[in-house]
Structure formats: C-alpha cells, structure tokens
Amino acid sequence: MGSADDVMDISELSTIYRVEKKSGSLTKVRPDLYRAMADLLRRQRREYDQRLREDPESLICEETNSRRKKGVQLSHEIIDMRMGKINKMALRGAMGETHSIDAMTDEEKDYYNAVLALSKNHKALLNRLSGNIQYTNARITEEPIPIPEEAPAEVPQPAAPAPPVKVPEPIPTEEPEEKPPVEYSADIDIVPESEDFPMEEEYEQEIPADDLDRMPPNAESPNTPEPEPQNEFSTLRILEDLPEFAGPLRNYSLRKEQVVRIPNELAQALVNRGLAKIISVAP
C-alpha cells in the first residue's frame, strides 16, 4: 500500500480493489485514498487527451483509454464496497456493538458518524411515538434548590348583578272596521256563471208583398225593435260575500265570484265600495 502523498498508479488501485473484495471487513488503506484516486483519474484523462491529439487511431491511444476506463471502474467499485461495510458497522453500532474505526479515512469517519446518528434516531422512533421513553436520574447536589414563593391567592369578587330584562309591551291590535251594509234600491238580475248573458229574442214577421210595395222609401220595417235607453245595465263580478238584503220586489243574496247584470247606479255603488268589479257595460 502506498503512503500518504505518494502518487497512485493503476497497479496500486487494482491491489486495493482485490484486497477489499476478498475481505469481509473494512481493510486498512492509505489515509488519502479518495484524493489519490481522484488525482489518478485526472492524470489518466490528460494522458488520453494528449494521445488523441497526437494519433487517435494508434494502439497507444487505445491502450491509454482502456487504462482510463479501468481506473474509473475500479475507483467506483472500491467506494461502493467500503460504503456497504461502513453502513453495516454503523447499524451494529446503533444496536450497541462496539468496534474500531481506525481503518477508515477521514471522509469515511464523517460518513460513519452521520449514518450512526441517523440509525440511532430511527431505532428510537418507536419508543418516541409510543411514549415509552426512559428518563435519566437527576443529578443530586448539596446546594438546596430555592422554592419559589407562591403568590397570594386572589379573593374572588362578587359578580355584578345582571341588568333587569325589559319585557316589551304588547302592541295593541286594531280590530277591523265593519263595513256598513249596502242598501239597494233597484232590482238585480243574477247571471249564472255557466250561462251566457241573456239576450232579447228577435221575432221575424212575414210581410205580404203588396204591403211592401205600398211602404214609403224610408219607412222602417215593422219588425224593427224600438231602441232601448243606452247604458242602463252593467255586468259585474262580485268580490265579496254580501249579506242578504231586501229590494223593492224581493230579497237578494250575492256571493263572491258571482256574475250579475244590474243597473248602472247600483253597479257604481258596489264598485265604489270595493265590493264588485265591472266586466262590461251594455245598453
């Protein structure tokens, strides 16, 4: 094995690989192992680049590249093997096993301590989660521990009386005014809801031909009805149930939604009082 600060060559690197692979435990190596391997890889790369510039097709260039690739491969495999062994040592150390770390380099010792701390922390995870934590006894000293003075207890003050609750006064309700009964002085014709408004029947009278010849040019036909006064009756729809009242000829009782045909004066009185609504005004 080379000592520190000695230049490492491919032969020494191969020897370290073979020894580490055969041994089940971590082997003793030069303290500057990682720096020496990095320096070897840099020198091999510079040598290969020089051969490429001189003659890339030559056998020397090909052999130089093979040695460079072998150096990279052996360096990574050495690191992988030593990392695996260091991990196992850290796991056994977290479980309470003691062992020597003299065979490690400074970089590997830092790695070992980090893995050991993480392993111990992970191993205690179950105890922390379950609350099963072991406590160490407190160190007993001869100096008395000062006891803090207790503050005087505060005397509770009586609570202030609650303000009286104001009960809202009842709001007086107004009774609905009774509408005075409507007095009717005219007759009312009640129109059934299921029937059309009654219309006066027209009767045709046959007139002899001789009489037609003797009639003056502007004479009215004998069957022409006499004109009635215009706008004497109105058709209403009753909006409220009305009490029975006495008319000049009979008693009348009108109900809500009833359609009637009554004289205009009486119809206007009901509409003004909001008891009916005009549908139509007919002669």
C-alpha positions in Angstrom: 0.0 0.0 0.0 1.2 3.5 -0.8 1.7 6.0 2.0 0.1 9.5 2.1 1.2 11.9 -0.6 2.6 9.1 -2.8 1.4 9.1 -6.4 -1.1 6.3 -7.0 -0.9 4.3 -10.2 -3.3 1.8 -11.8 -1.4 -1.2 -10.2 -1.9 0.1 -6.7 -5.6 0.8 -7.4 -6.0 -2.8 -8.6 -4.4 -4.2 -5.5 -6.7 -2.1 -3.2 -9.7 -3.5 -5.2 -8.6 -7.1 -4.9 -7.9 -6.9 -1.1 -11.2 -5.1 -0.4 -13.2 -7.5 -2.4 -11.7 -10.6 -0.7 -12.1 -9.2 2.9 -15.4 -9.4 4.7 -14.5 -6.4 6.9 -13.2 -2.9 6.1 -9.5 -3.1 5.1 -6.8 -0.6 6.1 -6.0 1.8 3.3 -3.9 4.9 2.8 -5.4 8.0 4.6 -5.6 10.0 1.3 -7.4 7.2 -0.6 -10.0 9.4 -2.2 -7.7 12.3 -3.1 -5.2 9.8 -4.6 -7.9 8.1 -6.7 -9.1 11.5 -7.9 -5.6 12.5 -8.9 -5.1 9.2 -10.7 -8.2 9.8 -12.8 -7.2 13.3 -13.7 -3.8 12.2 -14.9 -5.3 9.4 -16.9 -7.7 11.8 -18.6 -4.9 14.2 -19.5 -2.8 11.4 -20.9 -5.7 10.1 -23.0 -6.4 13.6 -24.4 -2.8 14.0 -25.4 -2.8 10.7 -27.3 -6.0 11.8 -29.1 -4.3 14.9 -30.3 -1.2 13.0 -31.4 -2.7 10.0 -33.1 -6.3 8.9 -32.2 -6.0 5.8 -34.3 -2.8 4.4 -32.7 -2.7 1.4 -30.4 -1.1 3.5 -27.7 -4.2 5.8 -27.7 -6.4 2.8 -27.4 -4.4 1.3 -24.5 -4.4 4.6 -22.7 -8.2 4.8 -23.0 -8.6 1.3 -21.7 -6.5 2.1 -18.6 -8.5 5.2 -18.1 -11.8 3.3 -18.2 -10.4 0.7 -15.8 -9.3 3.3 -13.3 -12.8 4.9 -13.3 -14.5 1.5 -12.8 -12.2 0.3 -10.0 -12.4 3.6 -8.1 -16.3 3.5 -8.1 -16.4 -0.2 -7.1 -13.9 0.4 -4.2 -16.1 3.2 -2.9 -19.3 1.1 -3.2 -17.7 -1.9 -1.3 -16.4 0.3 1.5 -19.7 2.2 1.8 -21.6 -1.1 2.3 -19.2 -2.2 5.0 -19.4 1.2 6.8 -23.2 1.1 6.7 -23.2 -2.3 8.4 -20.8 -1.1 11.1 -23.0 1.9 11.8 -26.1 -0.2 12.1 -24.4 -2.6 14.5 -23.1 0.4 16.5 -26.6 1.8 16.8 -27.7 -1.6 18.3 -24.9 -1.3 20.9 -22.0 -3.1 19.3 -18.5 -1.6 19.7 -15.8 -1.8 17.1 -12.8 0.1 15.9 -12.9 2.7 13.1 -9.2 3.0 12.6 -9.3 1.5 9.1 -11.5 4.4 7.9 -10.2 7.6 6.2 -11.3 11.0 7.5 -14.0 11.2 4.8 -15.3 7.7 5.8 -15.3 8.6 9.5 -17.6 11.6 8.8 -19.9 9.3 6.8 -19.9 6.6 9.5 -20.8 9.1 12.3 -23.7 10.6 10.2 -25.1 7.1 9.5 -24.7 6.1 13.1 -26.6 9.1 14.4 -29.4 8.6 11.9 -29.6 4.9 12.8 -29.8 5.6 16.5 -32.5 8.2 15.9 -34.5 5.9 13.7 -34.2 3.0 16.2 -35.7 5.1 18.9 -38.6 6.2 16.8 -41.0 3.6 18.1 -40.3 4.5 21.7 -40.9 8.2 21.0 -44.2 7.5 19.2 -45.4 5.1 21.9 -44.3 7.3 24.8 -42.0 4.6 26.2 -39.1 7.0 26.9 -36.5 6.2 29.6 -35.6 9.0 31.8 -32.2 9.5 33.5 -32.0 10.2 37.2 -31.4 13.9 38.0 -28.0 14.8 39.4 -28.2 15.3 43.2 -26.2 18.3 44.5 -25.7 19.6 48.1 -26.9 23.0 47.2 -30.6 23.5 48.2 -32.9 24.2 45.4 -34.8 27.5 46.0 -38.5 27.1 46.3 -40.4 29.9 44.6 -42.8 31.8 46.8 -46.4 31.4 46.0 -48.3 34.5 45.1 -51.3 35.2 47.4 -54.5 33.8 46.2 -56.8 36.4 44.7 -60.1 36.9 46.6 -62.9 36.4 44.1 -65.0 39.5 43.7 -68.8 39.1 43.7 -70.2 39.2 40.3 -72.2 42.3 39.3 -75.9 41.8 39.2 -77.3 41.3 35.8 -79.4 44.2 34.4 -83.1 43.7 34.5 -84.6 42.4 31.4 -87.1 44.7 29.8 -90.3 43.0 28.7 -91.7 44.6 25.6 -95.1 46.0 26.0 -97.8 44.3 24.0 -98.7 46.1 20.8 -102.4 46.9 20.7 -104.1 45.3 17.7 -106.8 47.2 15.8 -110.0 45.4 15.2 -111.1 45.6 11.5 -113.8 48.1 10.9 -117.1 46.6 9.9 -118.4 47.8 6.6 -121.9 49.1 6.8 -124.5 47.0 4.9 -125.2 48.2 1.4 -128.8 49.3 0.8 -130.0 48.6 -2.7 -133.0 50.3 -4.2 -133.1 48.7 -7.6 -133.6 45.2 -8.9 -130.7 42.9 -9.6 -130.6 40.3 -12.3 -128.3 37.5 -11.3 -126.4 35.9 -14.2 -125.5 32.2 -13.7 -121.7 31.5 -14.2 -122.3 28.7 -16.6 -124.6 30.6 -18.9 -124.0 33.4 -21.3 -125.6 36.8 -20.8 -129.3 36.7 -21.8 -130.1 38.4 -25.0 -133.5 39.6 -26.1 -135.1 37.2 -28.7 -135.9 38.7 -32.1 -139.1 37.6 -33.8 -139.4 37.8 -37.6 -142.7 38.7 -39.0 -143.6 38.0 -42.6 -144.9 41.0 -44.5 -147.0 40.5 -47.6 -145.6 41.6 -50.9 -148.4 44.1 -51.5 -147.7 45.8 -48.3 -144.0 46.1 -49.1 -144.9 47.8 -52.4 -147.1 50.4 -50.5 -144.4 51.2 -47.9 -142.6 54.6 -48.3 -139.0 54.5 -49.3 -137.6 55.5 -45.8 -140.2 53.7 -43.8 -138.9 51.4 -41.0 -139.7 47.7 -41.1 -142.5 46.6 -38.8 -140.3 44.0 -37.1 -137.5 46.6 -36.3 -137.3 46.7 -32.4 -137.6 50.1 -30.7 -134.3 51.4 -29.4 -133.7 51.0 -25.7 -132.1 53.6 -23.5 -128.3 53.5 -23.8 -126.0 52.2 -20.9 -128.7 51.3 -18.4 -127.2 48.0 -17.2 -123.7 46.8 -16.2 -122.3 43.3 -15.8 -120.3 42.9 -12.5 -118.3 40.2 -10.8 -118.9 40.2 -7.0 -115.6 40.3 -5.0 -117.0 39.5 -1.5 -119.9 37.6 0.0 -122.7 40.1 0.7 -125.3 39.7 3.3 -128.9 39.2 2.3 -130.7 42.4 1.7 -134.3 43.4 0.8 -135.0 45.0 -2.6 -138.2 46.7 -3.7 -139.5 43.5 -5.2 -137.6 40.6 -3.5 -134.7 39.7 -1.2 -131.2 39.4 -2.8 -128.1 37.4 -1.6 -124.9 37.8 -3.6 -121.8 35.6 -3.3 -118.1 36.0 -4.1 -117.1 35.4 -7.8 -120.8 35.6 -8.9 -121.5 37.4 -12.2 -124.6 39.6 -12.2 -126.3 42.2 -14.5 -127.6 45.2 -12.6 -128.5 48.8 -13.3 -125.7 51.2 -13.6 -126.4 53.3 -10.5 -126.4 50.2 -8.2 -123.3 48.8 -10.1 -121.4 52.1 -9.5 -122.3 52.0 -5.8 -120.8 48.4 -5.4 -117.7 49.3 -7.3 -117.1 52.5 -5.3 -117.2 50.3 -2.1 -114.8 47.8 -3.5 -117.4 45.0 -3.5 -117.6 44.4 -7.2 -115.7 44.9 -10.5 -117.2 45.9 -13.8 -116.9 43.4 -16.6 -118.9 45.3 -19.2 -121.5 48.0 -19.7 -124.3 47.1 -22.1 -127.4 49.0 -23.2 
